[in-house]
Every structure is written in structure tokens, then in C-alpha cells.
Amino acid sequence: MSKTSFPLSRRRFLTGSALLGGSYLVPGLMNSVWAAGSDAPEKKSVRVGFIPLTDCAPVVMAAVKGFDKKYGISLVPSKEASWAAVRDKLTSGELDAAHMLYGMLYGLQLGVAGPQHDMANLMTLNQNGQAITLSNQLKEAGVTDAAGLQKKVSASPAGTYTFAHTFPTSTHAMWLYYWLASTGIDPFADVRTVVVPPPQMVMNMMIGNMSGYCVGEPWNQRAIAEQVGFTAETSQGIWPDHPEKILGTRAAWVNENPNTARALTAAVLEAARWIDASDENRKKTASVIAGRAWLNTKPDIIEGRMLGYYENGLGKSWQDPHGMRFFNDGEVNFPWLSDGMWFLTQQKRWGLLQEDPDYLAVARQINRIDIYKAAAAAVGNVSLPQSEMRSSTLIDGKVWDGSKPAQYAASFAINKGGQK
């Protein structure tokens, strides 16, 4: 369970926010200041890339609901075909910002996800809501859980089974590797892994290209609906309330457009709060993002898991206490330094990084807490935590709290990045 303290009352938060500028406290006054030009966004049109996944919802709804206009910008969502396309368009400047993989952003900063670029994380878009899907062929062979999979893999030649994720430094790669390793399966020695764009996962499993995959929704529920696979584990089962997608951009873009970065963050943050405000809002969101311009699927494929209702394709159904969250009084969205550092520990664990970086310094450089705090003040009634770190216990019982990251990275029994 994640353990987080949000001690600031809204009254104290708003009083403290006056230090950032009184114009943030009253929306009408804020808009008049922007109109006068002293605090106006440098760019009026902001192009934001997204992949057709349920967790793109805050970006889409910020534009659909007009929250962008409230903060003086026009958010232009741009549907992309793959995470590699998001990376290339973002780093080239074709996109201003993007719905983005946490690990990709950190990988770009350190030059292991493509050519090195200084990057910026403006906020976390969601927690939870991904899953690992196994094929019905495995189910027919008697594999229904991690223990069954380990037994099947260990009885077969190395590389017999193929698993897909979405990008080499993606959250999905890290969830898949962590889950496999927690069962005793070495993801680099015992099985084969490949990269597949999220919308292509179900079809590739259908034609037998892989035995399992890790991806965001709705592509796990879609596999069940099309009788292609079943949910073996949710990502929140691996790390309850884990960070997932982020609103990412280049550091240079933030430096050139600090007011625009704040306005964009505020618009998306307000959209996230709106989505989480009620089940009715979540249902409306599912209906919108199911449209052809966004995910191009049936709303009911999205809605169930967006509301936290799960079925695993094996006859089990449940209301997940750690379903997909978009706001939760700002706890979801705060760019925790420990969240970013965790991805660095896993990149070191799996040999993507050859040496331990300065974990905390990298996280402080990337996670723009300053921009987030200004945006939260502009939105109003968004709590801030006392600490920039949080504590969580993962599926294998290991506790991650941001302390001793190099020791943590080296502590795993299955580890490609150094001695245990």
C-alpha cells in the first residue's frame, strides 16, 4: 500500500499559495492578469500527443470540456501510432508535450530510450489501471496464474514463450519484468520479449505472435471480450497506486514557455479532478474517449475497468480498491521524486543503465514540482503533500520509499545490473 500524507487543509494551502502570486487565488483575477499580458501563456496553441489508451483521458477531456480555454490556451490533441512516434515527435519539437510513459521520459534524459534530451515531467496523469494478459492457449494448457506460468516456462527451452510490452523503458516493460522475476522467471534469459504498440496487442495475440503482454486499458479487457486472453495480474497488484502515464515535455520547452507549461498543467489537472469527481463523470469520459477520434472502441470495453470493476476472463470478478485514479485530491498528480527514482532503479536493475546515476539529482531535474505547484494553485483546492517522497510495498514484499536507491536496485535476486 502507498502511504502518503496530505496534511495541508485547503484553507492553509490557498493561504500559502499567495506566496506564488495573489492572481492564482481568484480565477477571475487570474484571467484578467493573463489578459493584461503579464502572466499570459507564451503559446496559445499547444499540441499534445497521445496514444489511444484509457489513461489519455485527462488530456482529451481538458480539450473536450474546455478547461484549456479557462487557462488561456487551446490544447490540440494529436493521436499517435506508437510510443516511438511520440518520442520522435516530442524530441523534434513537432509535439509540445505528450501523454507519455514515465520510464520513457527518464530514459530519454539518460540516453537509453533514444538520443539524449533533457526532459520535464509536469504531472502524473493517472495511477494504476494496466494489466498483464496471458493467452487462452496458455489457459488451455493449464496456466492460470504466475505459479503455473513459472512451471510451464521452466519445463520448456529458453525463449519458447514470447511476451510483449510497449517500449524498452516503458512502465509496461517494468511491470512485466517485475512480475515475471517475482515468480522466478528471468525476463531476459527464460523468455523472449518484443515491443508492440498498444492498439496492436490483441491482434498479435490472436494470430499467435505472443503468449502474453503488458499494456494499458482497454487492451486487456478487449482481449477478454474477444476471447483471446485473460488477465493474469493487474499492475496495481504489482504496486498498489503506482505512477503510470505522465504529462511530459522537453526541458527546453518549459524554459521557453513557463507560463504555457503552467497553463497546460492546470488545464489537465482540472480535467483529472473532473473525471474523478463522480462515477457519472467517469462514464461520460468513457463515452467520449471511446469515439473514433480517440480510442475507437465500444464504451463498455472502457467503462467497467475505469469504474474499478474487473473480470479476469477466468470467472472471477471484483471491485478493485486500487482501480484507475486520475486525481484523488492531487495525490495522483503530484510528481513524486521517489516515483521517478523507482524507474531509474529498474533501468539499472535490468542493465539499461551501466552505472548508478545520481538518482535524486536526476529526479529533481526532471520532475518539475515548481510548475506543478503553480498549476495546482491556479486550479485551487488541490492539496500538496509534506514530503516529495512516498512509501509503497510491492508484490514481492519489498518496500520502496526513495531512500538508498542504489542498494535497492542491486537487491533483487534476478538482476542484470550488478551484484546482488
MIDREN-203490 format. One record per residue (C-alpha): chain; residue in one letter; residue number from 0; x, y negated, z negated. Coordinates in steps of 0.1 Angstrom, whole numbers, plus 5000, padded with zeros to 4 digits. Each point is the difference from the previous one (the first is absolute). Layout:
ch->A, aa->a, i->NUM, east->X, north->Y, up->Z;
...
// end
This chain:
ch->A, aa->m, i->0, east->5000, north->5000, up->5000;
ch->A, aa->s, i->1, east->5012, north->4965, up->5007;
ch->A, aa->k, i->2, east->5003, north->4978, up->4969;
ch->A, aa->t, i->3, east->4996, north->4964, up->5007;
ch->A, aa->s, i->4, east->4992, north->4970, up->4977;
ch->A, aa->f, i->5, east->4981, north->4970, up->5013;
ch->A, aa->p, i->6, east->5000, north->4978, up->4968;
ch->A, aa->l, i->7, east->4992, north->4967, up->5016;
ch->A, aa->s, i->8, east->4964, north->4989, up->4996;
ch->A, aa->r, i->9, east->4986, north->4982, up->5031;
ch->A, aa->r, i->10, east->4999, north->4968, up->4980;
ch->A, aa->r, i->11, east->5036, north->5003, up->4990;
ch->A, aa->f, i->12, east->5009, north->5010, up->5036;
ch->A, aa->l, i->13, east->4983, north->4970, up->5015;
ch->A, aa->t, i->14, east->5015, north->4977, up->4975;
ch->A, aa->g, i->15, east->5035, north->5013, up->5007;
ch->A, aa->s, i->16, east->4994, north->4998, up->5037;
ch->A, aa->a, i->17, east->4998, north->4963, up->4997;
ch->A, aa->l, i->18, east->5038, north->5001, up->4999;
ch->A, aa->l, i->19, east->4999, north->5012, up->5036;
ch->A, aa->g, i->20, east->4979, north->4969, up->5010;
ch->A, aa->g, i->21, east->4967, north->4988, up->4989;
ch->A, aa->s, i->22, east->4986, north->5003, up->5035;
ch->A, aa->y, i->23, east->4999, north->5038, up->4996;
ch->A, aa->l, i->24, east->4974, north->4998, up->4972;
ch->A, aa->v, i->25, east->4971, north->4985, up->5019;
ch->A, aa->p, i->26, east->4993, north->5014, up->5035;
ch->A, aa->g, i->27, east->4985, north->4967, up->5012;
ch->A, aa->l, i->28, east->5030, north->4981, up->4988;
ch->A, aa->m, i->29, east->5023, north->5026, up->5015;
ch->A, aa->n, i->30, east->4984, north->4997, up->5034;
ch->A, aa->s, i->31, east->5001, north->4962, up->4999;
ch->A, aa->v, i->32, east->5038, north->5001, up->4993;
ch->A, aa->w, i->33, east->5005, north->5024, up->5028;
ch->A, aa->a, i->34, east->4979, north->4978, up->5023;
ch->A, aa->a, i->35, east->5023, north->4970, up->4990;
ch->A, aa->g, i->36, east->5029, north->5020, up->5013;
ch->A, aa->s, i->37, east->5022, north->5002, up->4968;
ch->A, aa->d, i->38, east->4994, north->5036, up->4995;
ch->A, aa->a, i->39, east->4986, north->5011, up->5033;
ch->A, aa->p, i->40, east->5009, north->5034, up->5016;
ch->A, aa->e, i->41, east->5028, north->4995, up->5026;
ch->A, aa->k, i->42, east->4982, north->5024, up->5024;
ch->A, aa->k, i->43, east->4963, north->4999, up->5005;
ch->A, aa->s, i->44, east->4998, north->5034, up->5019;
ch->A, aa->v, i->45, east->5016, north->5030, up->4983;
ch->A, aa->r, i->46, east->5003, north->5033, up->5019;
ch->A, aa->v, i->47, east->4999, north->5030, up->4976;
ch->A, aa->g, i->48, east->5006, north->5035, up->5013;
ch->A, aa->f, i->49, east->4982, north->5030, up->4986;
ch->A, aa->i, i->50, east->4997, north->5038, up->5006;
ch->A, aa->p, i->51, east->4965, north->5015, up->5001;
ch->A, aa->l, i->52, east->4998, north->5012, up->4964;
ch->A, aa->t, i->53, east->4975, north->4994, up->4972;
ch->A, aa->d, i->54, east->5026, north->4980, up->4981;
ch->A, aa->c, i->55, east->5002, north->4973, up->5027;
ch->A, aa->a, i->56, east->4966, north->4988, up->4985;
ch->A, aa->p, i->57, east->5013, north->4969, up->4982;
ch->A, aa->v, i->58, east->5016, north->4987, up->5031;
ch->A, aa->v, i->59, east->4970, north->5007, up->5022;
ch->A, aa->m, i->60, east->4975, north->4986, up->4974;
ch->A, aa->a, i->61, east->5020, north->4969, up->4994;
ch->A, aa->a, i->62, east->4994, north->4991, up->5037;
ch->A, aa->v, i->63, east->4964, north->5014, up->5003;
ch->A, aa->k, i->64, east->4988, north->4983, up->4968;
ch->A, aa->g, i->65, east->5017, north->4967, up->5007;
ch->A, aa->f, i->66, east->5022, north->4999, up->4970;
ch->A, aa->d, i->67, east->5028, north->4989, up->5023;
ch->A, aa->k, i->68, east->4982, north->4968, up->5010;
ch->A, aa->k, i->69, east->4996, north->4992, up->4963;
ch->A, aa->y, i->70, east->5038, north->4998, up->4997;
ch->A, aa->g, i->71, east->5005, north->4980, up->5032;
ch->A, aa->i, i->72, east->5011, north->5028, up->5024;
ch->A, aa->s, i->73, east->4986, north->5023, up->5026;
ch->A, aa->l, i->74, east->5010, north->5036, up->4994;
ch->A, aa->v, i->75, east->5003, north->5019, up->5033;
ch->A, aa->p, i->76, east->5001, north->5038, up->4994;
ch->A, aa->s, i->77, east->5020, north->5019, up->5026;
ch->A, aa->k, i->78, east->4993, north->5038, up->5003;
ch->A, aa->e, i->79, east->5032, north->5019, up->5005;
ch->A, aa->a, i->80, east->5006, north->5036, up->5012;
ch->A, aa->s, i->81, east->5028, north->5011, up->4976;
ch->A, aa->w, i->82, east->5020, north->4989, up->4971;
ch->A, aa->a, i->83, east->5031, north->4997, up->5023;
ch->A, aa->a, i->84, east->4980, north->4975, up->5021;
ch->A, aa->v, i->85, east->4991, north->4980, up->4968;
ch->A, aa->r, i->86, east->5037, north->5000, up->4991;
ch->A, aa->d, i->87, east->5012, north->4989, up->5034;
ch->A, aa->k, i->88, east->4974, north->4973, up->5005;
ch->A, aa->l, i->89, east->5005, north->4986, up->4965;
ch->A, aa->t, i->90, east->5038, north->4998, up->5001;
ch->A, aa->s, i->91, east->4998, north->4985, up->5035;
ch->A, aa->g, i->92, east->4976, north->4973, up->4988;
ch->A, aa->e, i->93, east->4971, north->5011, up->5022;
ch->A, aa->l, i->94, east->4981, north->5006, up->4967;
ch->A, aa->d, i->95, east->5001, north->4975, up->4972;
ch->A, aa->a, i->96, east->4992, north->5026, up->4973;
ch->A, aa->a, i->97, east->4986, north->5036, up->4998;
ch->A, aa->h, i->98, east->4981, north->5026, up->4981;
ch->A, aa->m, i->99, east->5031, north->5019, up->4993;
ch->A, aa->l, i->100, east->5016, north->5031, up->4984;
ch->A, aa->y, i->101, east->5018, north->4991, up->4968;
ch->A, aa->g, i->102, east->5029, north->5022, up->5008;
ch->A, aa->m, i->103, east->5004, north->4987, up->5035;
ch->A, aa->l, i->104, east->5004, north->4964, up->4987;
ch->A, aa->y, i->105, east->5027, north->5011, up->4975;
ch->A, aa->g, i->106, east->5016, north->5022, up->5027;
ch->A, aa->l, i->107, east->5003, north->4970, up->5024;
ch->A, aa->q, i->108, east->5016, north->4979, up->4973;
ch->A, aa->l, i->109, east->5027, north->5027, up->4996;
ch->A, aa->g, i->110, east->5003, north->5009, up->5036;
ch->A, aa->v, i->111, east->4987, north->5036, up->4997;
ch->A, aa->a, i->112, east->4966, north->4995, up->5017;
ch->A, aa->g, i->113, east->5014, north->4981, up->5031;
ch->A, aa->p, i->114, east->5024, north->4971, up->5005;
ch->A, aa->q, i->115, east->5005, north->4981, up->4967;
ch->A, aa->h, i->116, east->4977, north->4970, up->4994;
ch->A, aa->d, i->117, east->4994, north->4981, up->4968;
ch->A, aa->m, i->118, east->4964, north->5007, up->4991;
ch->A, aa->a, i->119, east->4973, north->4987, up->4976;
ch->A, aa->n, i->120, east->4972, north->5018, up->4982;
ch->A, aa->l, i->121, east->4971, north->4975, up->4993;
ch->A, aa->m, i->122, east->4977, north->5024, up->4982;
ch->A, aa->t, i->123, east->4988, north->5036, up->4997;
ch->A, aa->l, i->124, east->4969, north->5006, up->5020;
ch->A, aa->n, i->125, east->4988, north->5032, up->4982;
ch->A, aa->q, i->126, east->5008, north->5028, up->4976;
ch->A, aa->n, i->127, east->4992, north->5037, up->5006;
ch->A, aa->g, i->128, east->4979, north->5014, up->5028;
ch->A, aa->q, i->129, east->5025, north->5021, up->5020;
ch->A, aa->a, i->130, east->5001, north->5038, up->5001;
ch->A, aa->i, i->131, east->5018, north->5032, up->5012;
ch->A, aa->t, i->132, east->4980, north->5021, up->5024;
ch->A, aa->l, i->133, east->5008, north->5036, up->5008;
ch->A, aa->s, i->134, east->4987, north->5019, up->5030;
ch->A, aa->n, i->135, east->4971, north->5024, up->5000;
ch->A, aa->q, i->136, east->5024, north->5026, up->5013;
ch->A, aa->l, i->137, east->5018, north->4998, up->4967;
ch->A, aa->k, i->138, east->4967, north->5003, up->4982;
ch->A, aa->e, i->139, east->4992, north->5031, up->5020;
ch->A, aa->a, i->140, east->5034, north->5014, up->4990;
ch->A, aa->g, i->141, east->4991, north->4996, up->4963;
ch->A, aa->v, i->142, east->5018, north->4966, up->4994;
ch->A, aa->t, i->143, east->4977, north->4976, up->4981;
ch->A, aa->d, i->144, east->5024, north->4982, up->4977;
ch->A, aa->a, i->145, east->5037, north->4990, up->4994;
ch->A, aa->a, i->146, east->5009, north->5033, up->4983;
ch->A, aa->g, i->147, east->4985, north->5020, up->5029;
ch->A, aa->l, i->148, east->5019, north->4979, up->5025;
ch->A, aa->q, i->149, east->5033, north->5005, up->4982;
ch->A, aa->k, i->150, east->4995, north->5037, up->5000;
ch->A, aa->k, i->151, east->4992, north->5000, up->5038;
ch->A, aa->v, i->152, east->5030, north->4977, up->5009;
ch->A, aa->s, i->153, east->5025, north->5020, up->4978;
ch->A, aa->a, i->154, east->4989, north->5032, up->5018;
ch->A, aa->s, i->155, east->5007, north->4985, up->5035;
ch->A, aa->p, i->156, east->5031, north->4990, up->5018;
ch->A, aa->a, i->157, east->5010, north->4964, up->4994;
ch->A, aa->g, i->158, east->4982, north->4976, up->5024;
ch->A, aa->t, i->159, east->4971, north->5023, up->5007;
ch->A, aa->y, i->160, east->4975, north->4974, up->4988;
ch->A, aa->t, i->161, east->4998, north->4964, up->5013;
ch->A, aa->f, i->162, east->4987, north->4971, up->4980;
ch->A, aa->a, i->163, east->4993, north->4965, up->5012;
ch->A, aa->h, i->164, east->5002, north->4965, up->4984;
ch->A, aa->t, i->165, east->4997, north->4966, up->5016;
ch->A, aa->f, i->166, east->5035, north->4984, up->4999;
ch->A, aa->p, i->167, east->5034, north->5011, up->4986;
ch->A, aa->t, i->168, east->5000, north->4976, up->4971;
ch->A, aa->s, i->169, east->4962, north->4999, up->4996;
ch->A, aa->t, i->170, east->4980, north->5004, up->4969;
ch->A, aa->h, i->171, east->4986, north->5032, up->5016;
ch->A, aa->a, i->172, east->5034, north->5014, up->5005;
ch->A, aa->m, i->173, east->5008, north->4994, up->4963;
ch->A, aa->w, i->174, east->4967, north->5015, up->4988;
ch->A, aa->l, i->175, east->5005, north->5030, up->5022;
ch->A, aa->y, i->176, east->5036, north->5006, up->4990;
ch->A, aa->y, i->177, east->4992, north->4994, up->4963;
ch->A, aa->w, i->178, east->4971, north->5025, up->5001;
ch->A, aa->l, i->179, east->5019, north->5027, up->5019;
ch->A, aa->a, i->180, east->5030, north->4996, up->4977;
ch->A, aa->s, i->181, east->4978, north->5001, up->4969;
ch->A, aa->t, i->182, east->4990, north->5036, up->5011;
ch->A, aa->g, i->183, east->5036, north->5011, up->5007;
ch->A, aa->i, i->184, east->4998, north->4994, up->5038;
ch->A, aa->d, i->185, east->5030, north->4981, up->5014;
ch->A, aa->p, i->186, east->4985, north->4977, up->5027;
ch->A, aa->f, i->187, east->5033, north->4998, up->5018;
ch->A, aa->a, i->188, east->5010, north->5036, up->4999;
ch->A, aa->d, i->189, east->4969, north->5022, up->4996;
ch->A, aa->v, i->190, east->4976, north->4983, up->5024;
ch->A, aa->r, i->191, east->5001, north->4978, up->5031;
ch->A, aa->t, i->192, east->4987, north->4964, up->4999;
ch->A, aa->v, i->193, east->4989, north->4978, up->5028;
ch->A, aa->v, i->194, east->4986, north->4965, up->5005;
ch->A, aa->v, i->195, east->4965, north->4996, up->5013;
ch->A, aa->p, i->196, east->4979, north->4967, up->5002;
ch->A, aa->p, i->197, east->4970, north->5002, up->4976;
ch->A, aa->p, i->198, east->4972, north->5001, up->5026;
ch->A, aa->q, i->199, east->5017, north->5029, up->5017;
ch->A, aa->m, i->200, east->5003, north->5023, up->4970;
ch->A, aa->v, i->201, east->4967, north->5019, up->5003;
ch->A, aa->m, i->202, east->5005, north->5007, up->5037;
ch->A, aa->n, i->203, east->5035, north->5012, up->4995;
ch->A, aa->m, i->204, east->4989, north->5023, up->4972;
ch->A, aa->m, i->205, east->4971, north->5012, up->5021;
ch->A, aa->i, i->206, east->5023, north->5012, up->5028;
ch->A, aa->g, i->207, east->5024, north->5016, up->4976;
ch->A, aa->n, i->208, east->5029, north->4976, up->4999;
ch->A, aa->m, i->209, east->5003, north->5000, up->4962;
ch->A, aa->s, i->210, east->4988, north->5019, up->4970;
ch->A, aa->g, i->211, east->4996, north->4969, up->4978;
ch->A, aa->y, i->212, east->5003, north->4963, up->4999;
ch->A, aa->c, i->213, east->4999, north->4970, up->4977;
ch->A, aa->v, i->214, east->4981, north->4969, up->5011;
ch->A, aa->g, i->215, east->4975, north->4974, up->4989;
ch->A, aa->e, i->216, east->4963, north->5001, up->5003;
ch->A, aa->p, i->217, east->4978, north->5006, up->5019;
ch->A, aa->w, i->218, east->5022, north->5026, up->5017;
ch->A, aa->n, i->219, east->4999, north->5025, up->4971;
ch->A, aa->q, i->220, east->4962, north->4999, up->4997;
ch->A, aa->r, i->221, east->4999, north->5001, up->5038;
ch->A, aa->a, i->222, east->5019, north->5033, up->5000;
ch->A, aa->i, i->223, east->4974, north->5015, up->4977;
ch->A, aa->a, i->224, east->4971, north->4987, up->5020;
ch->A, aa->e, i->225, east->5014, north->5015, up->5032;
ch->A, aa->q, i->226, east->5008, north->5033, up->4982;
ch->A, aa->v, i->227, east->5037, north->4997, up->5007;
ch->A, aa->g, i->228, east->5015, north->4998, up->4965;
ch->A, aa->f, i->229, east->4994, north->4995, up->4963;
ch->A, aa->t, i->230, east->5013, north->4976, up->4973;
ch->A, aa->a, i->231, east->5027, north->5018, up->4980;
ch->A, aa->e, i->232, east->5010, north->4969, up->4979;
ch->A, aa->t, i->233, east->4991, north->4964, up->4998;
ch->A, aa->s, i->234, east->5028, north->4974, up->4997;
ch->A, aa->q, i->235, east->4985, north->4988, up->4967;
ch->A, aa->g, i->236, east->5004, north->5036, up->4989;
ch->A, aa->i, i->237, east->5038, north->4995, up->5006;
ch->A, aa->w, i->238, east->5001, north->4965, up->4984;
ch->A, aa->p, i->239, east->4968, north->4986, up->4984;
ch->A, aa->d, i->240, east->4995, north->4964, up->5012;
ch->A, aa->h, i->241, east->5031, north->5000, up->5022;
ch->A, aa->p, i->242, east->5007, north->4971, up->5023;
ch->A, aa->e, i->243, east->4991, north->5006, up->5036;
ch->A, aa->k, i->244, east->4998, north->4974, up->5028;
ch->A, aa->i, i->245, east->5013, north->4965, up->4996;
ch->A, aa->l, i->246, east->4997, north->4967, up->5018;
ch->A, aa->g, i->247, east->5035, north->4997, up->5015;
ch->A, aa->t, i->248, east->5019, north->4976, up->5021;
ch->A, aa->r, i->249, east->5035, north->4987, up->5007;
ch->A, aa->a, i->250, east->5018, north->4979, up->4973;
ch->A, aa->a, i->251, east->5008, north->4974, up->5027;
ch->A, aa->w, i->252, east->4963, north->4996, up->5008;
ch->A, aa->v, i->253, east->4992, north->4993, up->4963;
ch->A, aa->n, i->254, east->5028, north->4975, up->4998;
ch->A, aa->e, i->255, east->4988, north->4982, up->5031;
ch->A, aa->n, i->256, east->4963, north->5002, up->4991;
ch->A, aa->p, i->257, east->4997, north->5001, up->4962;
ch->A, aa->n, i->258, east->4966, north->4983, up->4999;
ch->A, aa->t, i->259, east->4987, north->5024, up->5027;
ch->A, aa->a, i->260, east->5013, north->5030, up->4981;
ch->A, aa->r, i->261, east->4982, north->4988, up->4969;
ch->A, aa->a, i->262, east->4968, north->4994, up->5019;
ch->A, aa->l, i->263, east->5001, north->5034, up->5017;
ch->A, aa->t, i->264, east->5006, north->5017, up->4967;
ch->A, aa->a, i->265, east->4972, north->4982, up->4984;
ch->A, aa->a, i->266, east->4975, north->5009, up->5028;
ch->A, aa->v, i->267, east->5009, north->5037, up->4999;
ch->A, aa->l, i->268, east->5000, north->5000, up->4962;
ch->A, aa->e, i->269, east->4965, north->4985, up->4999;
ch->A, aa->a, i->270, east->4989, north->5026, up->5026;
ch->A, aa->a, i->271, east->5014, north->5028, up->4978;
ch->A, aa->r, i->272, east->4981, north->4986, up->4970;
ch->A, aa->w, i->273, east->4968, north->4998, up->5020;
ch->A, aa->i, i->274, east->5003, north->5037, up->5012;
ch->A, aa->d, i->275, east->5005, north->5012, up->4964;
ch->A, aa->a, i->276, east->4972, north->4979, up->4986;
ch->A, aa->s, i->277, east->4973, north->5026, up->5006;
ch->A, aa->d, i->278, east->4992, north->5033, up->5016;
ch->A, aa->e, i->279, east->4978, north->4981, up->5024;
ch->A, aa->n, i->280, east->5029, north->4979, up->5011;
ch->A, aa->r, i->281, east->5020, north->5032, up->5006;
ch->A, aa->k, i->282, east->4972, north->5015, up->5021;
ch->A, aa->k, i->283, east->4998, north->4968, up->5020;
ch->A, aa->t, i->284, east->5038, north->5001, up->5005;
ch->A, aa->a, i->285, east->4998, north->5036, up->5011;
ch->A, aa->s, i->286, east->4973, north->4991, up->5026;
ch->A, aa->v, i->287, east->5021, north->4971, up->5013;
ch->A, aa->i, i->288, east->5034, north->5017, up->5003;
ch->A, aa->a, i->289, east->4984, north->5031, up->5016;
ch->A, aa->g, i->290, east->4994, north->4979, up->5031;
ch->A, aa->r, i->291, east->5017, north->5005, up->5033;
ch->A, aa->a, i->292, east->5023, north->4970, up->4995;
ch->A, aa->w, i->293, east->5013, north->5014, up->4967;
ch->A, aa->l, i->294, east->5000, north->5038, up->4992;
ch->A, aa->n, i->295, east->4975, north->5012, up->5027;
ch->A, aa->t, i->296, east->4985, north->5027, up->4979;
ch->A, aa->k, i->297, east->4967, north->5008, up->4982;
ch->A, aa->p, i->298, east->4993, north->4979, up->4968;
ch->A, aa->d, i->299, east->4993, north->5031, up->4980;
ch->A, aa->i, i->300, east->5035, north->5013, up->5007;
ch->A, aa->i, i->301, east->5013, north->4969, up->4982;
ch->A, aa->e, i->302, east->4974, north->4993, up->4974;
ch->A, aa->g, i->303, east->5002, north->5030, up->4977;
ch->A, aa->r, i->304, east->5036, north->4998, up->4991;
ch->A, aa->m, i->305, east->4999, north->4962, up->5000;
ch->A, aa->l, i->306, east->4975, north->5004, up->4972;
ch->A, aa->g, i->307, east->5022, north->5026, up->4983;
ch->A, aa->y, i->308, east->4979, north->5030, up->5009;
ch->A, aa->y, i->309, east->5021, north->5029, up->5012;
ch->A, aa->e, i->310, east->4994, north->5034, up->5014;
ch->A, aa->n, i->311, east->5030, north->5021, up->5008;
ch->A, aa->g, i->312, east->4987, north->5023, up->5028;
ch->A, aa->l, i->313, east->5003, north->5030, up->4976;
ch->A, aa->g, i->314, east->4967, north->4996, up->4983;
ch->A, aa->k, i->315, east->5011, north->4976, up->4972;
ch->A, aa->s, i->316, east->4987, north->4964, up->4997;
ch->A, aa->w, i->317, east->5007, north->4974, up->4973;
ch->A, aa->q, i->318, east->4999, north->4963, up->4992;
ch->A, aa->d, i->319, east->5036, north->4990, up->4998;
ch->A, aa->p, i->320, east->5010, north->4977, up->4971;
ch->A, aa->h, i->321, east->5029, north->4987, up->5021;
ch->A, aa->g, i->322, east->4982, north->4994, up->5033;
ch->A, aa->m, i->323, east->5011, north->4974, up->5025;
ch->A, aa->r, i->324, east->5002, north->4966, up->4983;
ch->A, aa->f, i->325, east->5005, north->4966, up->5016;
ch->A, aa->f, i->326, east->4999, north->4975, up->4971;
ch->A, aa->n, i->327, east->4993, north->5012, up->4964;
ch->A, aa->d, i->328, east->5004, north->4965, up->4986;
ch->A, aa->g, i->329, east->5033, north->4995, up->5019;
ch->A, aa->e, i->330, east->5017, north->5031, up->4985;
ch->A, aa->v, i->331, east->5000, north->5016, up->5035;
ch->A, aa->n, i->332, east->5014, north->4969, up->5018;
ch->A, aa->f, i->333, east->5028, north->4988, up->4978;
ch->A, aa->p, i->334, east->5033, north->5008, up->5017;
ch->A, aa->w, i->335, east->5015, north->5020, up->4971;
ch->A, aa->l, i->336, east->5038, north->5002, up->5002;
ch->A, aa->s, i->337, east->4999, north->5036, up->4987;
ch->A, aa->d, i->338, east->4978, north->5010, up->5029;
ch->A, aa->g, i->339, east->5025, north->4989, up->5026;
ch->A, aa->m, i->340, east->5029, north->5014, up->4981;
ch->A, aa->w, i->341, east->4983, north->5035, up->4999;
ch->A, aa->f, i->342, east->5001, north->5002, up->5038;
ch->A, aa->l, i->343, east->5037, north->4991, up->4999;
ch->A, aa->t, i->344, east->5006, north->5029, up->4975;
ch->A, aa->q, i->345, east->4983, north->5024, up->5024;
ch->A, aa->q, i->346, east->5019, north->4987, up->5030;
ch->A, aa->k, i->347, east->5032, north->5007, up->4980;
ch->A, aa->r, i->348, east->4987, north->5034, up->4989;
ch->A, aa->w, i->349, east->4994, north->5011, up->5036;
ch->A, aa->g, i->350, east->5033, north->4988, up->5013;
ch->A, aa->l, i->351, east->4986, north->4970, up->5020;
ch->A, aa->l, i->352, east->5022, north->4978, up->4978;
ch->A, aa->q, i->353, east->5035, north->5012, up->4996;
ch->A, aa->e, i->354, east->5007, north->4979, up->4969;
ch->A, aa->d, i->355, east->4979, north->4986, up->4972;
ch->A, aa->p, i->356, east->4990, north->4965, up->5008;
ch->A, aa->d, i->357, east->4995, north->4973, up->4974;
ch->A, aa->y, i->358, east->4965, north->5011, up->4995;
ch->A, aa->l, i->359, east->4987, north->4971, up->4980;
ch->A, aa->a, i->360, east->5017, north->4974, up->5021;
ch->A, aa->v, i->361, east->4986, north->5014, up->5032;
ch->A, aa->a, i->362, east->4965, north->5001, up->4986;
ch->A, aa->r, i->363, east->5002, north->4964, up->4987;
ch->A, aa->q, i->364, east->5011, north->4989, up->5035;
ch->A, aa->i, i->365, east->4972, north->5018, up->5018;
ch->A, aa->n, i->366, east->4970, north->4998, up->4977;
ch->A, aa->r, i->367, east->4989, north->4963, up->5001;
ch->A, aa->i, i->368, east->4984, north->4997, up->4966;
ch->A, aa->d, i->369, east->5003, north->4962, up->5004;
ch->A, aa->i, i->370, east->4978, north->5000, up->5031;
ch->A, aa->y, i->371, east->4975, north->5025, up->4984;
ch->A, aa->k, i->372, east->4997, north->4979, up->4969;
ch->A, aa->a, i->373, east->4992, north->4968, up->5020;
ch->A, aa->a, i->374, east->4975, north->5019, up->5021;
ch->A, aa->a, i->375, east->4984, north->5015, up->4969;
ch->A, aa->a, i->376, east->4997, north->4965, up->4985;
ch->A, aa->a, i->377, east->4984, north->4988, up->5032;
ch->A, aa->v, i->378, east->4974, north->5028, up->4999;
ch->A, aa->g, i->379, east->4994, north->4995, up->4962;
ch->A, aa->n, i->380, east->4989, north->5025, up->4973;
ch->A, aa->v, i->381, east->5028, north->5025, up->5009;
ch->A, aa->s, i->382, east->5019, north->5013, up->4970;
ch->A, aa->l, i->383, east->5037, north->5003, up->5000;
ch->A, aa->p, i->384, east->5020, north->5027, up->4980;
ch->A, aa->q, i->385, east->5025, north->4992, up->4973;
ch->A, aa->s, i->386, east->5027, north->5022, up->5016;
ch->A, aa->e, i->387, east->5012, north->5004, up->5036;
ch->A, aa->m, i->388, east->5004, north->5037, up->4993;
ch->A, aa->r, i->389, east->4974, north->5027, up->4993;
ch->A, aa->s, i->390, east->5002, north->5036, up->4988;
ch->A, aa->s, i->391, east->4986, north->5031, up->5016;
ch->A, aa->t, i->392, east->5002, north->5038, up->4996;
ch->A, aa->l, i->393, east->5001, north->5020, up->5033;
ch->A, aa->i, i->394, east->4989, north->5035, up->5008;
ch->A, aa->d, i->395, east->5032, north->5016, up->4988;
ch->A, aa->g, i->396, east->4998, north->4983, up->4966;
ch->A, aa->k, i->397, east->5028, north->4975, up->5008;
ch->A, aa->v, i->398, east->4994, north->4965, up->4987;
ch->A, aa->w, i->399, east->5009, north->4971, up->5022;
ch->A, aa->d, i->400, east->5002, north->4965, up->4984;
ch->A, aa->g, i->401, east->5027, north->4983, up->5020;
ch->A, aa->s, i->402, east->5027, north->5006, up->4975;
ch->A, aa->k, i->403, east->5032, north->5019, up->5009;
ch->A, aa->p, i->404, east->4991, north->5004, up->5037;
ch->A, aa->a, i->405, east->5033, north->5016, up->5010;
ch->A, aa->q, i->406, east->4996, north->5026, up->4973;
ch->A, aa->y, i->407, east->4964, north->5007, up->5010;
ch->A, aa->a, i->408, east->5010, north->5004, up->5037;
ch->A, aa->a, i->409, east->5026, north->5026, up->4991;
ch->A, aa->s, i->410, east->4979, north->5019, up->4975;
ch->A, aa->f, i->411, east->4980, north->5022, up->5024;
ch->A, aa->a, i->412, east->5008, north->5037, up->5005;
ch->A, aa->i, i->413, east->4994, north->4997, up->5038;
ch->A, aa->n, i->414, east->5021, north->4970, up->5009;
ch->A, aa->k, i->415, east->5019, north->4991, up->5032;
ch->A, aa->g, i->416, east->5015, north->4968, up->4987;
ch->A, aa->g, i->417, east->5025, north->5011, up->4974;
ch->A, aa->q, i->418, east->5007, north->5022, up->4970;
ch->A, aa->k, i->419, east->4972, north->5008, up->4977;
// end
